[in-house]
Amino acid sequence: MRSKDGKEPKYNPTELWEKAVEYFEKTLNSPNSMMRDEALYHLGWLYDKLGQSEKSKQAFNKIISDHPDFIYIDLVKEQISG
């Protein structure tokens, strides 16, 4: 989609990832959230993309400790080891 001036909008993935982090952190901290495992998974991925490797590892480790039956647990373990 072009802007009113006819130029292509600039795509800034970092800005989008930071907004996504805010969303998933809210989901994670919501007392009634049933999607904590999903939020942690996405946060782990996003933190990695944003260069925050320690936060990424913490999110993935939290999945392993708190959600061992998570559907993507093998991907999480691979992410931590690799």
C-alpha positions as CSV (number, residue, x, y, z in Angstrom):
1,M,0.0,0.0,0.0
2,R,1.4,3.4,-1.0
3,S,1.1,6.5,1.2
4,K,-0.6,9.6,0.0
5,D,2.6,10.9,-1.5
6,G,2.9,7.8,-3.7
7,K,5.9,6.4,-2.0
8,E,6.2,2.9,-0.5
9,P,6.1,3.0,3.3
10,K,9.3,2.2,5.1
11,Y,9.3,-1.2,6.7
12,N,11.0,-1.2,10.1
13,P,10.9,-4.8,11.5
14,T,12.5,-3.7,14.8
15,E,9.7,-1.3,15.5
16,L,7.1,-4.0,14.8
17,W,8.9,-6.5,17.0
18,E,9.0,-4.1,19.8
19,K,5.3,-3.5,19.6
20,A,4.7,-7.2,19.5
21,V,6.8,-7.6,22.7
22,E,4.5,-5.1,24.4
23,Y,1.5,-7.2,23.3
24,F,2.9,-10.5,24.4
25,E,4.1,-9.1,27.7
26,K,0.6,-7.9,28.4
27,T,-0.8,-11.3,27.5
28,L,1.8,-13.0,29.8
29,N,1.0,-10.7,32.7
30,S,-2.8,-11.0,32.4
31,P,-4.1,-12.9,35.4
32,N,-6.7,-14.8,33.3
33,S,-4.4,-15.5,30.3
34,M,-4.7,-19.1,29.0
35,M,-2.0,-18.4,26.5
36,R,1.1,-17.9,28.7
37,D,3.0,-20.7,26.9
38,E,2.3,-19.1,23.5
39,A,3.2,-15.7,24.8
40,L,6.5,-16.9,26.2
41,Y,7.3,-18.7,23.0
42,H,6.7,-15.6,20.9
43,L,8.6,-13.4,23.4
44,G,11.6,-15.8,23.2
45,W,11.6,-15.5,19.5
46,L,11.2,-11.7,19.5
47,Y,13.8,-11.1,22.1
48,D,16.2,-13.2,20.0
49,K,15.5,-11.1,17.0
50,L,16.0,-7.9,19.0
51,G,19.4,-9.1,20.2
52,Q,18.3,-9.7,23.8
53,S,19.6,-13.2,24.1
54,E,19.4,-13.4,27.9
55,K,15.7,-12.5,27.9
56,S,15.2,-14.9,25.1
57,K,16.8,-17.8,27.0
58,Q,14.7,-16.8,30.1
59,A,11.5,-17.0,28.2
60,F,12.3,-20.4,26.7
61,N,13.5,-21.8,30.0
62,K,10.3,-20.6,31.6
63,I,8.4,-22.7,29.0
64,I,10.4,-25.7,29.9
65,S,9.9,-25.3,33.6
66,D,6.3,-24.1,33.7
67,H,4.8,-25.7,30.5
68,P,6.5,-29.0,29.8
69,D,3.6,-30.2,27.7
70,F,3.8,-27.2,25.4
71,I,3.1,-28.2,21.8
72,Y,6.4,-26.8,20.5
73,I,8.5,-27.9,23.4
74,D,11.0,-29.6,21.1
75,L,11.5,-26.4,19.2
76,V,12.1,-24.6,22.4
77,K,14.7,-27.1,23.5
78,E,16.4,-26.8,20.1
79,Q,16.4,-23.0,20.4
80,I,18.1,-23.1,23.8
81,S,20.7,-25.7,22.8
82,G,21.5,-24.1,19.4
